[in-house]
Amino acid sequence: MKKIVTSVAATLLLSTTSAMALELYQDANGQVFTTKGEGRTLINIDTKAEKLVNGITIMRDDSPEFALGKETHINMKFVPQDNPDMWLKAGVRIQGTFENRSVDYAGATPNESISEAYLRRVRFEVAAGFNKWTSFVMDVRNDKANYEDDGEQEFNVGDAYVQIKKPFNTSLVNFKLFRAKIDVSRTETVKSARTIHYDRPQVADEAAQYISHNRRGTNAQVYGDWEKKVHYQLAFGDGVNSGKMKDASGSSLASGGATQKSFFYGGKVKLSPFDGWEEKHVTETYFGQGKHFTLGASYWISPEISYKNGTQDTTIDHTLMNLELSVHYKGLMIQGEYFDFGGVVKDASTVAVETGHSQGWYATSEYVIEELAFLAPYVRYESWNKFEGQDGYDYKSAMGGVNWYLKGNTIKAGLTYQQEKYGAALKDGERTQENIKVTTQFFF
């Protein structure tokens, strides 16, 4: 009851008095006063009303003012009064898509036009801080609900990791354990709520499965940075999932299952060499604020993957090299990545296994027009040769669209047009596909 009286009194006082100039005092009975007195102790409070009353925060103070207000932080944070080193975060993410997809086949297959409405991502996110070093982050998700004939899908766990930050009081050494992303690709590492387009490039999605399942199979990581100029990550852990293994055409490679005798391992290094251009947060959306320049390179190995090819047992090694460049200056953002996949199986249907390399890249750019209520036109181009040295394995995609940041990434909408071209050797044959998508997001 005393806490309730204290909170109510503090709220009433805050509504009539400037928080910057206010000092509150409390006696042994929990009564709140605005003046000093015998038996009264000063309440150690923050100048923000939400922190004073209940220890709950959500708004980003450094956010621009959008049409619907300032952007929120990732999740709402609750801090207990009796232990400020502990905390709880909770939040939601929903991305809706209305899509029209037209496919023009080069062969005898009839052309088709399909309209879809589905939930691209539905997620509940939660995190907990145990002390000033250790926290736990996780989410449960139901992605692509009602996509094509998939119905309502099922919920599953995405992230689920323990993070240990600065155990030696330096940003050079931090740890993550269990289901945390390994940095096989910049755009795959960026939180999907902060990507420019909800569907990442296909070549990057392949990288997300090529080394470790959904780039977050159970693993252990050490990572850190030196003055935000040098970032690194080293990791090892569980490898690929047979259900996500594909040959160069895109057909299932290990329908009979797969086993992996060894952990994947590897790492990434990123540099921000120019003073004042350091990268502090990995994102694709900058809202016309600040600047950064980053170069990165990674190399990952997922060895001793055994699967049954017909009646023949086959063992292959997956390797992945990734290069990235990311730069933004105020409203302009440019980002690109290059991928080289080693150990790609050409054709799952042949008894004699032929492996080779697959190479691809994408580039994307956005320009935020702050004067037009943060409208942001963007373009993206992708080129991927899924088996080097052979004709018919090319995939190309060109995309253009516009995002409207109504409340930053908290509330946004978008319109996208995409044209994709598939080579004759790829699954379902040579074709051209056009996609028009209307997207929305609500996130905090």
N, C-alpha and C positions, 0 to 999 in steps of 0.2 A: 504493500500500500504506500509506503514511503517513497518508493521509486516512481510510482504513478503520480503522486502529488508533486514530486520534484520535476518530472517531465512536463506535466501540465503547466506548472508555474513558469518553467523555463521557456516553454512555447509562448505563453502569454507575454512574457517580458520581451522576448525576441521580436514579437509583432509590433511593439511600440518603441523599441530602443535600438539604436545602431549597434550591430554586433561588434564592430571594430572598437567601440568605446566602452563596451559593457564588461563589468566584472561582477560575477555572482559569488555569493557566500552561502554556506550551508551550515546549519547547527546540528546538534546530535540527534534531533528528532526528524531531520530530513527537510526542514523548512528552508526555503530559498529566500535570500535577501540581496539587495543591490548595494548595501553599505557594510563596512566593516563593523564588527562588534565583538564583545566578549563571548567566547565559545563558538565563534563562527570561523570556518576555514574557507579559503579561496578554492573555488572549483576550477580545476585545470581543464579548460575547454578550448575547442577550436573556434575560429571566427566564423565558420560556416554553420548555419542553423541545423542542417541535417546531421552534422557530426556532433553538435552539442547535445541534441535531444536523444538520438537513438543509435549513433554510431553506424549509420547506413549511408553509403555513397554510391552514386551511379554516373553523374555527369562529368564530362571532360571539360575542365576549366580552360584548356588551351584550344578548344574546338572553335572553328569559325561559326558564325551565326547563319544557319541555313533557314530556308523558308519555314520549317516547322520547329526551329530551335536548334540548340547545340547537340552534337553527337554524344552518345553515351560511351562509357568504358565498356570493355568486354565483361559482361555480367555485373550484377548488383553485389556490392560487398557489404558484409555484416561483420562488425568488429565488437566483441564483448567488452563491457566496461571494466571487468576485473582482470582481463589479460589481453592487452592490445597486440601481443605478438601472435595471437591466434585469430583466425578469421574464417568466414564462410562466404563463398561466391556462388551465385545461381543465376542462370539466364536461359534464354530461348533463342532459337533461330528457325525461321520458316521462309523458304524460297518457293514461290509459285511460278509456274510457266504455262502459258498458252502458246501452242506451236502449230504451224502448218508445215508439213514436210512433203515435198514433191520429188519423185525419183524418175529419172529418164534413163532406161536401160538401153545399152548399145545393141544387145542381142534380141532374141525372140521373146524374152520375158516382158509381160505387159507393164507399161508404166503405171505408177500409182501416185495418189495424193491422199495424205492422211492428216487429220486434225487431232491434236492431243491436248489435254489439260491434265497436268499432274503436279505433284509437290516434289520439286527437285531435291530439297532437303528439309527435313523436319527433325529438330534436335533439342534435347534438354541438356544443358551443360551445368556442371557443378564442380567446384574446387574447394579445398579446405587447407588452411595453414595450420600446421601443428606447432611451429615455433618460428623464429626469425630466419631459419635456414630451410626447413623442410615443409613441403606442401604436396597435395595430391590433386591431380586434374583428371577429369573423365567426362564422357558424354555418352548418352544413349541416343540412337538415331533410327529413323525410318525414311531412307532416301528413295527417291523415284517411286513414291506411292502413286498408284493408278497409271503408271507409265505403260503404254501399249496394253498387253493382256496380263500384266503382272499383278493386278489387284492392289490390295492394301499392304503387301509386304509384311515383314516382321521387324521388330526392334532388335538392334544388336549394339554391342559396345564398340565405340570408336577409339578415341584416346582413353588411356587408363594408365597414368604413369605417376611415379613419385619423383619429385624434383628437389634436388638439394643445391641451393644457391649460395655461393661464396662461403663454403665451410672453412676456408682458410683466409677469409676476409680479403679476397681478391677476385676480380671478375675473370681472371685467367683460368680458374678451375671451378667447374660446376658439373653436376651429374644429373642424368635422367635414367630411370629404371623402368622396364616393362614396356607398355604399349605407347611409345612416343615415336614421332616421325623421324626418319633418317633423311638427310638432305640430298636426295637423288635428283632434285629439280627445284629451282627457286619457286616456280608457280605452284608446284605441289606442296611446298612447305608453307606458303602463304595461306593463312586461314581463309576458307572459302567465302566467308562473309566479307573479306577484303580484296577479293579478286575482281577484276574489271568485268569479266564474263563468267557466268556460273559453270559453264562447261569448259574445262581446260583443254589445251591442245591434245590431240590424240597421241602424239609422240611422247608428251609428258605423262599421260595416263599409262602408257606402256612402261615407262621408267618406274612408275609407282608400283608396278607388280613384278618387275624383272629381277629385282634383288631380294626383296622381302615383301610378304603379303601386305598389300595396301600401304606400303612403305612404313609400316609400324608393327610388323611382327615382333613378338616379345624380344626386347633387346636391352643392352646396357650402353650408355653413352657418357663420354666426357666432352665438355665443350666450354668455350669461353671466348673472351676478346681482350685485346690490348688497346685501351683508350679508344675503342670503337673503330680503330683503323685496321686491325687484323682480327678476323673471326675464324674459328675452327670448330670442327666436330669430328670425333672419332667414335666408331660404334662397331659392335658385333652382336649377332643374335640369330633368331629363327629366320629361315629362308623363305622360299617361294611356296605358293599354294597351287596344287595341281589344277584346280578349277579355273585358275587365271592364266595358265600356261597356254600360249598360242604358237602356231608355226608362222612362217612369214606371210601366209595368205590371210591369217586371222582365224583359222580353224583350230578347234581344240587339239592340243598336243598330247595331253596326259589324261584322257578320259578314263583310263584304268587305274589312275592314281599315281602318286610319285612319292619317293622318299629322298631325304637329303641327309647325308652322313655328317656334314660339317656346317658350322656356323657361317653366315655371311660376315664379311668384314670390309672396312674401308674408311674413307673420311673425306672431308671437304675443307677447303681454305678459301676465305673471301677477304679482299683487300679494299679499303677506302683510302687511297693514297693522298688525296688532296685535303688540306686544312680547311675546315668549315663545311666539307662535303661528306662527313662521316654518316654512315647508316646506323640509326638507333633502333628502328623497328622494321621488321620485314613485312612489307605490304605492297599492294599495287595501286592503292588509292591515297592520294596526297592532298586533294582538294585545293590545289593551287598554292600550298604553303611550303616554304623551305626549299631545300635542295639536298641531293645526295649523288654519289658516284660510287659504284661497287663493281669489282671484277671478282669472279669466283671460278674454281675448278674442283672437281671431285673425281674419285675413282673408287669403284665398288666391285667386289668379287663375291659371287654366290656359287660355291663349288660343289662338285659331287652330287648333282641332281640326277637321280635314277628314276626312270619311268619305263613302262612296257610299250614298245612300238610293235603292234601286232603280237607275234609270239616271241619277239626279240627284246631282251633287256638292254636298255641304252643308258649311258651315263654322259652327261654334258656339264660344262661349266658356263655360267653366265658372268659376263663382265660388262660394266657400264662406265663410260666416261661422260662427264657432263661439264660444259662450260657455260658461264652466264655473264651477262652484262646488264646492268640496271642503272639508269640515271634519270633524275628529274630536276627541273629548275622551274620553280613556281608552278604555272599551270601545265607545263609540258612534261610528259613522262614517256620514256622509251625503254623497252625491256626486250631482251632476246636470249635464247638458249640454243645450244648445240648438243646433240646426243650421238654417241656411238655405242651400239649394242654388239657384244661379241658372244658367239655360241648360239646364234639364231638357227633354228632348224628350218630348212627350206620347205619341206613337205611332209606332214605327219602321216600321209597315206602310203609312203614308200617304205619298203623294208630296209633298203640301204639309206642310212641316215647321212644327209649332207648338211653341214653347218657352215655358216658364214657370218658376215656383218650386216647390220642395218644401221643407217645413218639418217638423221633428220634434224630439222631446226624450225624455230618459229620466231617471229618478231611481232611485237605489239606496241601500240602508242595511243595515248589518250591526251586530250587537251581540255582542261577544265576552264570554263568561261564563268568566272565568279560573278561578273556583271549581269549574267543571264540566269540568275538563281541557281548557279552551280550545275548548269547543263554541261555535259562532257561527251563530245563525240570521240569515237575511238575506232581503230582499225587493227586487224590482226591477219597475218599471213603465215601459213605453215606448209612445209615441204618435207616429205618423208619417203625415202626409198627403203622399203621393208626388206629387200634382199639385194645387196650390192652386186653388180655385174650381171644381173638378169633383167630382161624387159618385162613390163607388165606389173611390177610390184610398187609402182609409184602411187602416193596419195598426196593430194594438194587441197588446200582449203584457203579461201579468202573470205574475210568477214568485215563488216562495217556496222556501226550502231551508235547509239547515244544513250548515256545514263543520265538520270536526273536525281541528284543527291538532295532529297527533301530534308533529311536530317542526318547527313553524312551516310555512313553505312547502317545506321539504326533504321532508317526508313529510306528506301530508294526504289526506283523503277527504271526499266530499260526497254529498248526496242532494238532488235538485231536482225540483220540479213546475212546469211552465210551460203556460199556455194562450195560444194565439195566434189572432187573428181577422183574416182577410184580406178586403178589399173585393171587390165583384163585378168591378171593372175590372182587378184585378190578375191576373197570370199564374196559370193554373189555376183562376181563378174564386173565388167566395165560398165560404168554408169556415172551420171551426174546427178547430184542431189542438192536441192535448194531448201533452206530452212528459214522461216520467219518466226521469231519468238518475241513475245511480250513477257517481261519478267518483273517480279516484285520481290522485295525483301523486307522483313521485319526482324530486328535483331537487337538484343542487348545482353 
